[in-house]
C-alpha cells in the first residue's frame, strides 16, 4: 500500500506529513482571521480526569496491604491512559529507541495528552532499588527515559496546518507501532475519521491498514504480530450511537491490512489469548454487558460462519474492555460495574472456575478504573485511574488548558466550565459552572461569582464596559419553563440582586442572548409563541422597550450569535425536521431577510453553538460532523461523545476540524485577543476526580432533554461537577 508519509521523516515526526486535517478540498483556501485571536471551548468532565497509569502484581499477595503494592507508572503530567506492555520480541527495538543502558523494570507504551494534543509515548521506568514491595509514586522514581513515538502536531509547511489528531490504543509489534488515528478526513459528513495505522519506528514509514470508507476502533495485535483484530463499523457507518457502537470484529494482516474478514457480528474491544482465540465485549439481549470468546476453528480467512462464539462472564453485572492473558490462558482481566457499586473496577475472571478475583477495589474502592492490560508474562496488570483526591497527590487544576490549534495565529483552549465568552478588551472571561456564573481574568486571577443560581450562556456587551448577558433557569427545558435573560454589571461591587437586571420577565424559556455590535439590541431565543424562535429586544430596557419576533415557525431556533459587523445572526435550528434532534446551522439578517443554511452534519446530524470570528468571516461551532473517535464505554460518561469543534466560512465552505478527541467538546467562543498558548492554572473549587462512569450502565439517567452539545447545568449536576 502507498505510504502516507515522506520517506525521509523519522519516527518522532511520523504523523507530521500524513495528511491535511481539512475536511473538504476547499479548506486549503480557508479565510483565516487577519489578526491574532483565541477560541475557548468546554469539554464535559475533562478537567477532573487527571489520569495516570498504575500497575499491580498478579496475583495480589494476600499477606500484604494491597495499597503498598500499587505502582504509578506515568509521570502525572496531563492525562495518561490506554497503556500497553510490549512483548519481549519488541524489547530490542524499544531499547534502541529509548537509548537505555540496561533493560528497565517496565517498558510502557501509552496515550498522553501532554503538549496540547494526543501523542503516543514510550516510557522506560527504573524503580528505586530491589525492594519493590512498597508503594511508590512517580516522585520516588529516580530514572525515567521518555520517548515520543508519534508526533504531537508539528507544523507542516506544505499544508500550513499541523496534522493534529487523536491517537489511541497503541501496540508495539517488533519494529512497528499499531494504533488508531483521526488525522485523515473521510470526505463524508457524519462519518468517523478513526482508522488503524502502522508506523515503522526506525524509519517513520506509515501505512494505513483500514480500508477507506470504513471506521476501525480498538485494535488488538495477535501474539505473533501477524494478525490484527478491530471493532469496525464496516460499511454501515455511524448511526448516532452514544452507548454501544454498532460494530463487528474484523481481522486482517498486520503487515499491510490485507486479507480482511469479519469474524464476529456484534462486538467490540477485541483481545487475543492466542492466534485462534479472541475475547471481546458486547451488550447482551438481557441488557448486561458481558465478555465473549470467539474460537476461530478454521483458517482465519474464513467468514463469520466458521467462528464459534460463547458468553464468558455471567449476567448480573457489567463486564467489558477485556484483556486476555497470553502466558496464562486460565484468566482474563475485565473492567466491571457491579450493582452494589457506583464505581468501575478492574477484576480478573478465571475462565476455568468461573470466578471473579478483585484487583482494584481493595486499593481504591471509590475510584473509577479503566481499560486493563496484562504484561506478556502475565505477572502484572495495568490500568488507568485519576491520581488526585484520596488516591495520591493532588491534581494540577487548570482553568484553561492549551490545545494545539490548526489555525495560524489562533490559540485554542479548553476551559474548566462551559459557555465561555471573552470581554471586548480580551482581558476577562465569563463562563458557567454548576455553582453559577463567573468572571475571571485571562491569567486566572480575580475569579468572581456573578450569579449563584442556575445559569447557562454568556455574552459580553461590546459597548458598555463590564456588562455580561446570560440567562437564568434550567437548561434543556420546555417552551413554558421559567428561564429569563439578564444583564450583569461585572464591576458592580454589590454582590446582591442589584448587580443584575432581568431583561425578560415572562419566563417562557428566554435564553442565549447575544448583543448587536452597536450595543443597542439583543437577539435571544424564546418559547413565548409556543415554539422556540428568535426575538430581538432593547439591550437596556429588555422586553419592556422595543421588541420584535425575528423567526417564526413550529420548530426550534436557538443558540444565536450576532456577527461583528451587524449584518448576520447565526443560529442552530431543527426547522427542516422539527423535533427530530437534528440541528443545522443557519444565518439570517436582523431584519428577517436572507435566511440561508450554512451547514448540517448529514441526515440526522447535529451542528450547534455558532459563534462568529472577530473579523466576521468565519464561524466556530460544535458538531458530530466527524462522528465518534473511540468506543464510548472506554471513557467516563459523556452525553454526546461525538462533539468536536469546527470552523466554517460564511459561504458554507472551508470546514476545518479543530479538536480531535473521544470526549464531548462544545460551547465554543471566539475572542479578538491572542492568548499565549500556555496552560492557565485555576483554583480548586471542588472535589478532585469528580466525574461519573457511563450513566447508561446503571440505567439511572432520565434522558429527556434537548440536544445541546457541551456541558449543561443539568449534566453537571448529575455528574457532581
Secondary structure, DSSP 4 states (H G I P E B T S, - for coil): ---SS-TT--GGGGGGGS---BSSGGGGG----SS-EEEEEEETTGGG--EEEEEEESSPPTTS-GGGT-EE-S-SSS-EEEEE---GGGHHHHHHHHT-SS--SEEEEEEE-GGGS-EEEEEEEE-SSS---S-B-GGG--EEEEEESS-S----TTTSS-----EEEEEEETTEEEEEE--S--SSTT----EEEEEETTT--EEE-SPTT--EEEEEE-TTSSEEEEEE-TTT-----SSS---EEEEEETTTS-S-EEEESS-EEEEEEETTEEEEEEE-TTS-EEEEEEEE-S-TTS-GGGEEEEE-SPSSEEEEEEEE-SS-TTEEEEEEEETT-SS-EEEEEETTTTEEEESSTTT-TTS-EEEEEE-TTSSEEEEEEE-SGGGSSPP--EEEEEE--SSTTEEEEEESSEEEEE-TTSSEEEEEETTEEEEEETTS---EEEE-S-EEEEEE-SSSTTEEEEEES-SS--TTSB-EEEEEETT----SGGGEEES--S-B--EEEEE-TTSSEEEEEE-TTSS-EEEEEETTTEEEEEEEE---SSS-EEEEEE-TTSS-EEEEE-TTSTTSS-BEEEEE-TTS---EEEEE-STT-BEEEEEE-TTSSEEEEEE-TT--SS-GGGSS--TTTT-EEEEEETTS---EE----SS-EEEEEEESSPPPSS-EE----S-TT-----HHHHT---------SS--HHHHHHHT-
